[in-house]
Amino acid sequence: MTDIDRSTPGDRRSRQRPGKSGRMALGPLPELVGYNLRKAQVAVFQSFQNAVAPHDITPGQFGVLIMIKENEGLSQSDLGAAVGIDRSTMVAVIDRLESRGLVIRAPSPNDRRSYALRLSPEGEKLLDELIPRIEAHDKAMVKDLSEEEQGQLIDFLRRISRAG
């Protein structure tokens, strides 16, 4: 636990600047779901980056690659909707993955206005290497939770995401 996390209710409400002790007033932040989710997200993303460091892949790109692998022929629009990314951002993500030789964008056999996406052999190879690394990273992130608590955490996060 850091000095920031050990503040008392009185400390959290003060507006003083951190002194040499390193304590910082956080107000109501430690009790807010969003603040704690964000801190957890930063920790998870940093661990993810360490796990995949030599491959220069982001969590978002990994998710996109998995979705393409599991849904070959998916259109960019459908992929964007599934992962919650707007059209222009999805085009940029696919452009980057295509330029790295990981994704193949081909004309859709069902709709001439869209592309069907699939992984290239290099994309398949990369995922084969990344999946065990990311699964190990994921297990390390929840190592202090029992299996039951891990299931509860996933359930809680899913419920929160549906509420938004």
SETIKE-685364 format. One line per field, with one value per residue: residue in three letters; z, x, y of N, C-alpha, C, CB in turn; chain. Coordinates in nm, 4 decimals. Glycine has a CB too. Example, Ala and Ser with C-alpha at 12.3 -4.5 7.8 and 13.67 -1.06 7.14 Angstrom:
// residues 2
residuo <- (Ala;Ser)
n_Z <- (0.7800;0.7080)
n_X <- (1.3190;1.2850)
n_Y <- (-0.5690;-0.2250)
ca_Z <- (0.7800;0.7140)
ca_X <- (1.2300;1.3670)
ca_Y <- (-0.4500;-0.1060)
c_Z <- (0.7800;0.7870)
c_X <- (1.3200;1.2900)
c_Y <- (-0.3300;0.0030)
cb_Z <- (0.9046;0.5725)
cb_X <- (1.1308;1.4084)
cb_Y <- (-0.4473;-0.0598)
cadena <- (A;A)
This chain:
// residues 164
residuo <- (Met;Thr;Asp;Ile;Asp;Arg;Ser;Thr;Pro;Gly;Asp;Arg;Arg;Ser;Arg;Gln;Arg;Pro;Gly;Lys;Ser;Gly;Arg;Met;Ala;Leu;Gly;Pro;Leu;Pro;Glu;Leu;Val;Gly;Tyr;Asn;Leu;Arg;Lys;Ala;Gln;Val;Ala;Val;Phe;Gln;Ser;Phe;Gln;Asn;Ala;Val;Ala;Pro;His;Asp;Ile;Thr;Pro;Gly;Gln;Phe;Gly;Val;Leu;Ile;Met;Ile;Lys;Glu;Asn;Glu;Gly;Leu;Ser;Gln;Ser;Asp;Leu;Gly;Ala;Ala;Val;Gly;Ile;Asp;Arg;Ser;Thr;Met;Val;Ala;Val;Ile;Asp;Arg;Leu;Glu;Ser;Arg;Gly;Leu;Val;Ile;Arg;Ala;Pro;Ser;Pro;Asn;Asp;Arg;Arg;Ser;Tyr;Ala;Leu;Arg;Leu;Ser;Pro;Glu;Gly;Glu;Lys;Leu;Leu;Asp;Glu;Leu;Ile;Pro;Arg;Ile;Glu;Ala;His;Asp;Lys;Ala;Met;Val;Lys;Asp;Leu;Ser;Glu;Glu;Glu;Gln;Gly;Gln;Leu;Ile;Asp;Phe;Leu;Arg;Arg;Ile;Ser;Arg;Ala;Gly)
n_Z <- (0.0000;-0.0822;0.0290;-0.0605;-0.0665;0.2013;0.3293;0.5708;0.6378;0.7077;0.6009;0.3290;0.2649;0.2857;0.1237;0.0906;-0.0473;-0.1497;0.0822;0.1911;0.2835;0.0936;0.0904;-0.0487;-0.0863;-0.1610;-0.1595;-0.2256;-0.3998;-0.3483;-0.2757;-0.4973;-0.7653;-1.0359;-1.0171;-0.8931;-1.0796;-1.2951;-1.1908;-1.1647;-1.4337;-1.5467;-1.4207;-1.5242;-1.8021;-1.8099;-1.7240;-1.9303;-2.1478;-2.0762;-2.0970;-2.3702;-2.4878;-2.6868;-2.9196;-2.9912;-2.9590;-2.8810;-2.6143;-2.7317;-3.0058;-2.9898;-2.9075;-3.1377;-3.3266;-3.2210;-3.2476;-3.5278;-3.5930;-3.4766;-3.6170;-3.9054;-4.2092;-4.1253;-4.1384;-4.1399;-4.0272;-3.8746;-3.6994;-3.5684;-3.4359;-3.2665;-3.0939;-2.9948;-3.1215;-3.3084;-3.6595;-3.8076;-3.6386;-3.6339;-3.8999;-3.9039;-3.7176;-3.8481;-4.0815;-3.9704;-3.8676;-4.1045;-4.2494;-4.1068;-4.1866;-4.0674;-4.0926;-4.3435;-4.5785;-4.7738;-5.0617;-4.9787;-5.0234;-5.0075;-4.9995;-5.1887;-5.1021;-4.8729;-4.6737;-4.6210;-4.3441;-4.2522;-4.0798;-4.1629;-4.2500;-4.0921;-3.8952;-3.7728;-3.6719;-3.4937;-3.3063;-3.2082;-3.0620;-2.8849;-2.7326;-2.5204;-2.3642;-2.2905;-2.1550;-1.9357;-1.8251;-1.7559;-1.5603;-1.3687;-1.2908;-1.1323;-0.9296;-0.6513;-0.5927;-0.5207;-0.7161;-0.7157;-0.6451;-0.8678;-1.0683;-0.9701;-0.9916;-1.2725;-1.3334;-1.1940;-1.3335;-1.5891;-1.5365;-1.4619;-1.7045;-1.8649;-1.7485;-1.8284)
n_X <- (0.0844;0.0561;0.1697;-0.0226;-0.2540;-0.2991;-0.4184;-0.6136;-0.9679;-0.9857;-0.7455;-0.7925;-0.9795;-0.8524;-0.6934;-0.4286;-0.0981;0.1174;0.3657;0.7065;0.6747;0.5419;0.2745;-0.0460;-0.3355;-0.6450;-0.9140;-1.2470;-1.1760;-1.0577;-1.2820;-1.4397;-1.5787;-1.5030;-1.2489;-1.0979;-1.1298;-0.9937;-0.7306;-0.6793;-0.7012;-0.4816;-0.2727;-0.3161;-0.2846;-0.0156;0.1140;0.0323;0.1626;0.4288;0.4231;0.3909;0.5876;0.8062;0.6581;0.5110;0.2263;-0.1001;-0.3481;-0.5998;-0.5504;-0.4840;-0.7322;-0.8825;-0.7491;-0.8077;-1.0884;-1.1105;-0.9851;-1.1624;-1.3915;-1.3799;-1.3879;-1.5412;-1.6823;-1.5358;-1.7063;-1.8870;-1.7051;-1.6064;-1.8416;-1.8766;-1.6555;-1.6738;-1.5648;-1.5367;-1.6052;-1.3973;-1.1765;-1.1567;-1.0891;-0.8305;-0.7030;-0.7189;-0.5786;-0.3217;-0.2682;-0.2844;-0.0740;0.1368;0.1323;-0.0386;-0.3111;-0.5496;-0.7279;-0.9948;-1.2123;-1.5557;-1.7499;-2.0219;-2.0993;-2.0228;-1.9421;-1.7976;-1.5280;-1.3972;-1.2496;-0.9542;-0.7087;-0.3644;-0.1121;0.1065;-0.0244;-0.1746;0.0360;0.1513;-0.0597;-0.0707;0.1641;0.1238;-0.1128;-0.0650;0.1170;-0.0383;-0.2457;-0.0993;-0.0152;-0.2659;-0.3498;-0.1542;-0.2265;-0.4500;-0.3707;-0.3857;-0.6472;-0.9088;-1.0370;-1.3139;-1.3470;-1.2252;-1.4085;-1.6280;-1.5308;-1.5101;-1.7831;-1.8857;-1.7569;-1.8650;-2.1324;-2.1113;-2.0214;-2.2448;-2.4208;-2.3418)
n_Y <- (-0.1172;0.2213;0.5495;0.7223;0.5663;0.5225;0.7342;0.9089;0.9659;1.2397;1.3367;1.2943;1.4831;1.7229;2.0012;2.0341;2.0538;1.7845;1.6972;1.6561;1.4049;1.2633;1.2146;1.2592;1.4473;1.3060;1.3442;1.2430;1.0402;0.7699;0.6190;0.6024;0.4185;0.4500;0.5741;0.3720;0.1679;0.2828;0.3029;0.0289;-0.0441;0.0904;-0.0480;-0.3063;-0.2586;-0.1740;-0.4071;-0.5749;-0.4540;-0.5078;-0.7856;-0.8267;-0.6824;-0.7128;-0.7241;-0.4998;-0.4374;-0.3296;-0.3481;-0.3012;-0.3524;-0.6212;-0.7258;-0.6675;-0.8277;-1.0826;-1.0845;-1.0772;-1.3166;-1.5004;-1.4487;-1.4678;-1.2865;-1.0851;-0.7576;-0.4267;-0.2370;-0.3932;-0.5073;-0.2791;-0.1966;-0.4164;-0.4031;-0.1525;0.0756;0.3714;0.4383;0.5814;0.5519;0.2745;0.2223;0.3326;0.1626;-0.0864;-0.0205;0.0151;-0.2457;-0.3883;-0.2716;-0.3711;-0.6259;-0.8087;-0.8350;-0.9031;-0.7289;-0.7718;-0.7440;-0.7643;-1.0545;-1.0356;-0.7700;-0.5084;-0.2612;-0.2846;-0.4287;-0.7567;-0.9007;-1.0760;-1.2731;-1.2594;-1.5053;-1.4256;-1.2783;-1.4813;-1.6367;-1.4535;-1.4210;-1.6831;-1.6867;-1.4735;-1.5277;-1.7277;-1.5764;-1.3554;-1.4778;-1.5739;-1.3310;-1.2283;-1.4113;-1.3591;-1.1042;-1.1422;-1.3050;-1.2917;-1.3349;-1.5651;-1.8451;-1.8258;-1.5554;-1.4387;-1.5073;-1.3663;-1.1049;-1.0741;-1.1019;-0.8762;-0.6674;-0.7021;-0.6437;-0.3752;-0.2676;-0.3064;-0.1308;0.1168)
ca_Z <- (0.0000;-0.0906;0.1171;-0.1156;-0.0313;0.3466;0.3862;0.6536;0.5831;0.7253;0.5032;0.1941;0.2446;0.2870;-0.0086;0.0969;-0.1429;-0.0860;0.1413;0.1734;0.3201;-0.0255;0.1006;-0.1340;-0.0568;-0.2722;-0.1480;-0.2303;-0.5048;-0.3131;-0.2599;-0.6245;-0.8515;-1.1559;-0.9825;-0.8686;-1.2084;-1.3747;-1.1357;-1.2019;-1.5779;-1.5710;-1.3793;-1.6202;-1.9288;-1.7949;-1.7219;-2.0668;-2.2307;-2.0409;-2.1461;-2.5166;-2.5256;-2.8140;-3.0346;-3.0205;-2.9782;-2.7712;-2.5782;-2.8323;-3.1281;-2.9587;-2.9132;-3.2782;-3.3903;-3.1731;-3.3102;-3.6687;-3.5954;-3.4397;-3.7052;-4.0355;-4.3075;-4.0573;-4.1987;-4.0487;-3.9553;-3.7729;-3.6006;-3.4896;-3.3473;-3.1658;-2.9945;-2.9465;-3.1827;-3.4193;-3.7945;-3.8479;-3.5554;-3.6792;-4.0257;-3.8681;-3.6526;-3.9526;-4.1652;-3.8998;-3.8640;-4.2423;-4.2880;-4.0380;-4.2468;-3.9742;-4.1344;-4.4873;-4.6082;-4.9095;-5.0913;-4.9225;-5.1267;-4.9882;-5.0047;-5.2587;-5.0361;-4.7506;-4.6793;-4.5321;-4.2774;-4.2030;-4.0392;-4.2528;-4.1794;-3.9883;-3.7871;-3.7033;-3.5972;-3.3818;-3.2039;-3.1457;-2.9645;-2.7850;-2.6456;-2.3925;-2.2863;-2.2356;-2.0533;-1.8164;-1.7704;-1.6958;-1.4357;-1.2721;-1.2414;-1.0339;-0.8493;-0.5109;-0.5809;-0.5380;-0.8415;-0.6969;-0.6517;-1.0070;-1.1378;-0.9234;-1.0506;-1.4128;-1.3296;-1.1540;-1.4430;-1.6965;-1.4941;-1.4700;-1.8465;-1.9166;-1.6886;-1.8902)
ca_X <- (0.0000;0.1369;0.1280;-0.1456;-0.3662;-0.3152;-0.4682;-0.7337;-1.0745;-0.9501;-0.6406;-0.8491;-1.0606;-0.7714;-0.6506;-0.2859;-0.0058;0.1986;0.4901;0.8196;0.6331;0.4877;0.1292;-0.1216;-0.4779;-0.7213;-1.0566;-1.3327;-1.1329;-1.0406;-1.4101;-1.5116;-1.5593;-1.4293;-1.1084;-1.0347;-1.1234;-0.8872;-0.6024;-0.6633;-0.6781;-0.3431;-0.1873;-0.3350;-0.2238;0.1304;0.1536;0.0105;0.2731;0.5482;0.4069;0.3978;0.6813;0.8790;0.5688;0.4501;0.0819;-0.1769;-0.4629;-0.7046;-0.5121;-0.4969;-0.8749;-0.9239;-0.6954;-0.8863;-1.2214;-1.0960;-0.9555;-1.2820;-1.5033;-1.3193;-1.4778;-1.6117;-1.6592;-1.4805;-1.8187;-1.9352;-1.5980;-1.6088;-1.9580;-1.8556;-1.5547;-1.7034;-1.4735;-1.6028;-1.5613;-1.2682;-1.0731;-1.1423;-1.0130;-0.6900;-0.6519;-0.7016;-0.4671;-0.1958;-0.2482;-0.2598;0.0610;0.2309;0.1195;-0.1090;-0.4510;-0.5769;-0.8551;-1.0340;-1.3508;-1.6555;-1.8272;-2.1642;-2.1274;-1.9101;-1.9036;-1.7199;-1.4186;-1.3987;-1.1203;-0.9018;-0.5691;-0.2621;-0.0340;0.1863;-0.1171;-0.2026;0.1574;0.1645;-0.1584;-0.0281;0.2669;0.0728;-0.2197;-0.0142;0.1759;-0.1448;-0.3135;-0.0122;-0.0264;-0.3985;-0.3471;-0.0689;-0.2974;-0.5516;-0.3137;-0.4244;-0.7900;-0.9470;-1.1096;-1.4479;-1.3354;-1.1979;-1.5366;-1.7093;-1.4763;-1.5543;-1.9265;-1.9057;-1.7139;-1.9649;-2.2524;-2.0795;-2.0156;-2.3823;-2.4911;-2.2939)
ca_Y <- (0.0000;0.3423;0.6577;0.7801;0.4817;0.5152;0.8590;0.8978;1.0516;1.3808;1.3690;1.2944;1.6017;1.8448;2.0469;2.0669;1.9940;1.6810;1.7440;1.5660;1.2691;1.1987;1.1982;1.3490;1.4465;1.2500;1.3716;1.1238;0.9473;0.6286;0.5501;0.6039;0.3022;0.4900;0.5976;0.2426;0.0982;0.3446;0.2579;-0.1119;-0.0483;0.1307;-0.1597;-0.4155;-0.2193;-0.1759;-0.5480;-0.6233;-0.4036;-0.5848;-0.9228;-0.8316;-0.5760;-0.7227;-0.7339;-0.3699;-0.4551;-0.2715;-0.4321;-0.2837;-0.4244;-0.7637;-0.7563;-0.6651;-0.9489;-1.1971;-1.0783;-1.1148;-1.4609;-1.5761;-1.4117;-1.4395;-1.2290;-0.9760;-0.6266;-0.3259;-0.1752;-0.4871;-0.5188;-0.1559;-0.2015;-0.5214;-0.3645;-0.0177;0.1722;0.4408;0.4003;0.6373;0.4898;0.1359;0.2251;0.3555;0.0407;-0.1883;0.0266;-0.0150;-0.3908;-0.4311;-0.2277;-0.4612;-0.7586;-0.8973;-0.8457;-0.8908;-0.6628;-0.8120;-0.7062;-0.8553;-1.1234;-1.0051;-0.6264;-0.4469;-0.1367;-0.3099;-0.5256;-0.8729;-0.9051;-1.2036;-1.2653;-1.3130;-1.6078;-1.3582;-1.2462;-1.6082;-1.6732;-1.3609;-1.4571;-1.8091;-1.6531;-1.3791;-1.5781;-1.7814;-1.4667;-1.2716;-1.5584;-1.5728;-1.1950;-1.2159;-1.4898;-1.2883;-0.9858;-1.1803;-1.4140;-1.2794;-1.3630;-1.7054;-1.8673;-1.7707;-1.4097;-1.4031;-1.5152;-1.2545;-0.9829;-1.0703;-1.0751;-0.7366;-0.5799;-0.7134;-0.5692;-0.2320;-0.2278;-0.3007;-0.0171;0.2405)
c_Z <- (0.0000;0.0101;0.0685;-0.0688;0.1186;0.4085;0.4664;0.5944;0.5968;0.6258;0.3636;0.1654;0.2409;0.1462;-0.0124;-0.0101;-0.0739;-0.0340;0.1145;0.2080;0.1996;-0.0194;0.0148;-0.0978;-0.1793;-0.2644;-0.1531;-0.3283;-0.4610;-0.2959;-0.3910;-0.7098;-0.9711;-1.1294;-0.9644;-0.9952;-1.2933;-1.3236;-1.1728;-1.3508;-1.6111;-1.5347;-1.4791;-1.7530;-1.9204;-1.7942;-1.8606;-2.1559;-2.2023;-2.0983;-2.2971;-2.5739;-2.6597;-2.9378;-3.0689;-3.0546;-2.8570;-2.7326;-2.6813;-2.9611;-3.1072;-2.9670;-3.0551;-3.3500;-3.3485;-3.2408;-3.4576;-3.6798;-3.5722;-3.5334;-3.8439;-4.1345;-4.2509;-4.1283;-4.0946;-3.9655;-3.8440;-3.6624;-3.5093;-3.3907;-3.2349;-3.0574;-2.9443;-2.9964;-3.3000;-3.5519;-3.8295;-3.7660;-3.6008;-3.8089;-3.9956;-3.8040;-3.7583;-4.0474;-4.1006;-3.8995;-4.0033;-4.2857;-4.2211;-4.0921;-4.1603;-4.0160;-4.2848;-4.5023;-4.7531;-4.9358;-5.0362;-5.0346;-5.1204;-5.0085;-5.0668;-5.1935;-4.9124;-4.7754;-4.5826;-4.4749;-4.2396;-4.1618;-4.1495;-4.1795;-4.0686;-3.8685;-3.7050;-3.6156;-3.4754;-3.2713;-3.1339;-3.0385;-2.8511;-2.6861;-2.5169;-2.3040;-2.2162;-2.1321;-1.9247;-1.7479;-1.6953;-1.5628;-1.3292;-1.2117;-1.1312;-0.9400;-0.7029;-0.4879;-0.5968;-0.6726;-0.8326;-0.7067;-0.7940;-1.0890;-1.0990;-0.9856;-1.1949;-1.4191;-1.2953;-1.2679;-1.5593;-1.6613;-1.5027;-1.6159;-1.9081;-1.8649;-1.7583;-2.0182)
c_X <- (0.0891;0.0890;-0.0020;-0.2660;-0.3948;-0.3708;-0.5951;-0.8423;-1.0436;-0.8446;-0.6984;-0.9256;-0.9769;-0.7252;-0.5011;-0.2072;0.0738;0.3290;0.6010;0.7835;0.5779;0.3385;0.0592;-0.2689;-0.5551;-0.8702;-1.1370;-1.2855;-1.1218;-1.1711;-1.4897;-1.4768;-1.4713;-1.2815;-1.0358;-1.0273;-1.0087;-0.7495;-0.5745;-0.6334;-0.5335;-0.2487;-0.1961;-0.2676;-0.0714;0.1827;0.1395;0.1267;0.4027;0.5415;0.4263;0.5013;0.7515;0.7894;0.4948;0.3016;0.0100;-0.2895;-0.5764;-0.6753;-0.5233;-0.6436;-0.9271;-0.8743;-0.7740;-1.0236;-1.2150;-1.0704;-1.0825;-1.4001;-1.4517;-1.4245;-1.5617;-1.5821;-1.6011;-1.5915;-1.8687;-1.8308;-1.5965;-1.7239;-1.9367;-1.7575;-1.5726;-1.6081;-1.5442;-1.5340;-1.4219;-1.1535;-1.0487;-1.0635;-0.8644;-0.6279;-0.6247;-0.5889;-0.3339;-0.1676;-0.2200;-0.1178;0.1692;0.2230;0.0440;-0.2533;-0.4592;-0.7174;-0.8873;-1.1772;-1.4477;-1.7314;-1.9764;-2.1997;-2.0073;-1.8619;-1.8159;-1.6114;-1.4449;-1.2577;-1.0831;-0.7575;-0.4802;-0.1927;0.0528;0.1002;-0.1522;-0.0835;0.1744;0.0657;-0.1213;0.0783;0.2126;-0.0258;-0.1647;0.0488;0.0680;-0.2261;-0.2314;-0.0180;-0.1588;-0.4046;-0.2647;-0.1419;-0.3978;-0.5022;-0.3534;-0.5734;-0.8141;-1.0180;-1.2504;-1.4455;-1.3065;-1.3266;-1.6283;-1.6611;-1.5219;-1.7042;-1.9536;-1.8697;-1.8131;-2.0898;-2.2289;-2.0797;-2.1541;-2.4585;-2.4568;-2.3518)
c_Y <- (0.1237;0.4451;0.7194;0.6992;0.4809;0.6427;0.8326;0.9855;1.1995;1.4252;1.3830;1.4223;1.7299;1.8771;2.0753;1.9933;1.8849;1.7404;1.6450;1.4225;1.1930;1.1760;1.3020;1.3364;1.3994;1.2772;1.2436;1.0161;0.8014;0.5504;0.5429;0.4818;0.3392;0.5114;0.4640;0.1579;0.1517;0.3030;0.1123;-0.1242;-0.0116;0.0164;-0.2749;-0.3813;-0.2197;-0.3192;-0.6097;-0.5815;-0.4782;-0.7261;-0.9324;-0.7353;-0.5968;-0.7175;-0.6047;-0.3840;-0.3964;-0.3676;-0.4207;-0.3589;-0.5755;-0.8052;-0.7607;-0.7902;-1.0735;-1.1994;-1.1189;-1.2645;-1.5427;-1.5525;-1.3763;-1.3906;-1.1154;-0.8441;-0.5324;-0.2627;-0.2655;-0.5048;-0.3971;-0.1554;-0.3027;-0.4800;-0.2216;0.0884;0.2379;0.4095;0.4530;0.5768;0.3459;0.1297;0.2426;0.2316;-0.0663;-0.1485;-0.0112;-0.1651;-0.4461;-0.3925;-0.3126;-0.6033;-0.8582;-0.9255;-0.8287;-0.8357;-0.6972;-0.7666;-0.8117;-0.9242;-1.0880;-0.8587;-0.5557;-0.3183;-0.1607;-0.4143;-0.6392;-0.8849;-1.0477;-1.1830;-1.3193;-1.4280;-1.5463;-1.3210;-1.3690;-1.6484;-1.5834;-1.3964;-1.5868;-1.7845;-1.5662;-1.4396;-1.6394;-1.6731;-1.3848;-1.3490;-1.5625;-1.4366;-1.1801;-1.2912;-1.4197;-1.1686;-1.0205;-1.2910;-1.4085;-1.3017;-1.5126;-1.7203;-1.8092;-1.6181;-1.3624;-1.4054;-1.4005;-1.1235;-0.9678;-1.0380;-0.9286;-0.6417;-0.5845;-0.6346;-0.4193;-0.1868;-0.2215;-0.1803;0.1138;0.2722)
cb_Z <- (0.1217;-0.2319;0.1264;-0.2708;-0.0789;0.4101;0.2753;0.8012;0.6518;0.8667;0.5036;0.1750;0.3535;0.3815;-0.0490;0.2345;-0.2035;-0.1847;0.2914;0.2583;0.4312;-0.0473;0.2473;-0.2846;-0.0125;-0.2788;-0.2580;-0.2666;-0.5576;-0.1872;-0.1534;-0.7015;-0.8997;-1.2132;-0.8533;-0.7605;-1.2841;-1.3722;-0.9828;-1.1660;-1.6504;-1.4902;-1.2387;-1.6420;-1.9703;-1.6655;-1.6199;-2.1235;-2.2070;-1.8886;-2.1089;-2.5757;-2.4197;-2.8164;-3.0099;-3.1360;-2.9979;-2.8108;-2.4386;-2.8628;-3.1704;-2.8179;-2.8341;-3.3486;-3.3545;-3.0187;-3.2973;-3.7358;-3.4883;-3.2994;-3.6461;-4.0904;-4.3625;-3.9073;-4.2577;-4.1275;-4.0517;-3.8369;-3.6698;-3.5810;-3.4270;-3.2323;-3.0532;-2.7988;-3.2288;-3.3948;-3.8967;-3.8321;-3.4056;-3.6979;-4.1188;-3.7728;-3.5461;-4.0317;-4.1867;-3.7546;-3.8040;-4.3381;-4.2517;-3.8876;-4.2769;-3.8357;-4.0625;-4.5623;-4.5845;-4.9285;-5.2444;-4.8297;-5.1130;-4.8513;-4.8621;-5.4009;-4.9964;-4.6364;-4.6476;-4.6082;-4.1535;-4.3110;-3.9084;-4.2967;-4.2790;-4.0453;-3.8431;-3.8059;-3.6878;-3.4286;-3.2660;-3.2524;-3.0333;-2.8538;-2.7200;-2.4195;-2.3770;-2.3480;-2.1052;-1.8550;-1.8838;-1.7921;-1.4613;-1.3394;-1.3565;-1.1054;-0.8595;-0.4594;-0.6862;-0.4203;-0.8748;-0.5611;-0.5572;-1.0681;-1.1084;-0.7698;-1.0433;-1.4841;-1.2278;-1.0294;-1.4917;-1.7224;-1.3503;-1.4043;-1.9261;-1.8799;-1.5406;-1.9066)
cb_X <- (-0.0961;0.1326;0.2370;-0.1401;-0.3408;-0.1837;-0.4950;-0.7048;-1.2057;-0.9004;-0.5313;-0.9403;-1.1646;-0.6501;-0.7280;-0.2297;0.0884;0.2277;0.4740;0.9362;0.5277;0.5555;0.0824;-0.0975;-0.5258;-0.6993;-1.1020;-1.4721;-1.0015;-0.9621;-1.4931;-1.4801;-1.6955;-1.4885;-1.0972;-1.1104;-1.2563;-0.9003;-0.6011;-0.7899;-0.7749;-0.3079;-0.2269;-0.4857;-0.2733;0.1725;0.0691;-0.1230;0.2936;0.5647;0.2693;0.2620;0.7843;0.9577;0.4695;0.5241;0.0448;-0.2342;-0.5149;-0.7227;-0.3679;-0.4394;-0.9528;-0.8709;-0.5468;-0.9025;-1.2803;-0.9810;-0.8493;-1.3223;-1.5829;-1.2488;-1.5676;-1.5703;-1.7901;-1.4044;-1.9333;-1.9690;-1.4618;-1.6186;-2.0845;-1.8062;-1.4162;-1.7026;-1.3409;-1.6037;-1.6608;-1.2694;-1.1136;-1.2798;-1.0636;-0.6782;-0.7532;-0.8332;-0.4750;-0.2013;-0.3711;-0.3644;0.0811;0.2031;0.2548;-0.1079;-0.5396;-0.5615;-0.8481;-1.0209;-1.3711;-1.7533;-1.8092;-2.2058;-2.1584;-1.9479;-2.0282;-1.8125;-1.2840;-1.4434;-1.1214;-0.9134;-0.5456;-0.1584;0.0550;0.2536;-0.2435;-0.2344;0.2822;0.1427;-0.2972;0.0262;0.3818;0.0077;-0.3033;0.0890;0.2600;-0.2367;-0.3384;0.1348;-0.0160;-0.5064;-0.2905;0.0615;-0.3693;-0.6787;-0.1643;-0.3857;-0.8711;-1.0389;-1.1160;-1.5055;-1.2255;-1.0939;-1.6044;-1.7054;-1.3233;-1.5247;-1.9955;-1.8218;-1.5735;-2.0011;-2.2924;-1.9418;-1.9283;-2.4571;-2.4577;-2.1546)
cb_Y <- (-0.0003;0.4006;0.7644;0.7844;0.3417;0.4833;0.9631;0.9378;1.0215;1.4055;1.2615;1.1746;1.6114;1.8298;2.1719;2.0333;2.1005;1.5663;1.7665;1.6115;1.2741;1.0688;1.2095;1.3177;1.5865;1.1036;1.4660;1.1646;0.9913;0.6191;0.6199;0.7323;0.2468;0.6159;0.6833;0.1673;0.1127;0.4977;0.2745;-0.1925;0.0465;0.2580;-0.2084;-0.4437;-0.0811;-0.1033;-0.6265;-0.5697;-0.2538;-0.5906;-0.9756;-0.8004;-0.5620;-0.8501;-0.8409;-0.3017;-0.6068;-0.1317;-0.3931;-0.1372;-0.3870;-0.7951;-0.6549;-0.5380;-0.9665;-1.1916;-0.9362;-1.0351;-1.4965;-1.5411;-1.2928;-1.5645;-1.3354;-0.9678;-0.5687;-0.2170;-0.1433;-0.6237;-0.5350;-0.0348;-0.2368;-0.6477;-0.3799;-0.0168;0.1040;0.5928;0.4510;0.7904;0.4933;0.0704;0.3395;0.4751;-0.0125;-0.2086;0.1809;0.0377;-0.4601;-0.3686;-0.0799;-0.4621;-0.8131;-0.8368;-0.7405;-1.0289;-0.5048;-0.9667;-0.6888;-0.7797;-1.2742;-1.0460;-0.5693;-0.4190;-0.0591;-0.3564;-0.4584;-1.0059;-0.8164;-1.3160;-1.3425;-1.2012;-1.6846;-1.2322;-1.1838;-1.7213;-1.6636;-1.2163;-1.4698;-1.9060;-1.5822;-1.2647;-1.6816;-1.8912;-1.3757;-1.2203;-1.7014;-1.6070;-1.0886;-1.2687;-1.6305;-1.2417;-0.9165;-1.2260;-1.4117;-1.1437;-1.2831;-1.7544;-2.0179;-1.8146;-1.3609;-1.4989;-1.6479;-1.2454;-0.9832;-1.2067;-1.1670;-0.7037;-0.6202;-0.8612;-0.6077;-0.2021;-0.3251;-0.4271;-0.0068;0.2370)
cadena <- (A;A;A;A;A;A;A;A;A;A;A;A;A;A;A;A;A;A;A;A;A;A;A;A;A;A;A;A;A;A;A;A;A;A;A;A;A;A;A;A;A;A;A;A;A;A;A;A;A;A;A;A;A;A;A;A;A;A;A;A;A;A;A;A;A;A;A;A;A;A;A;A;A;A;A;A;A;A;A;A;A;A;A;A;A;A;A;A;A;A;A;A;A;A;A;A;A;A;A;A;A;A;A;A;A;A;A;A;A;A;A;A;A;A;A;A;A;A;A;A;A;A;A;A;A;A;A;A;A;A;A;A;A;A;A;A;A;A;A;A;A;A;A;A;A;A;A;A;A;A;A;A;A;A;A;A;A;A;A;A;A;A;A;A)
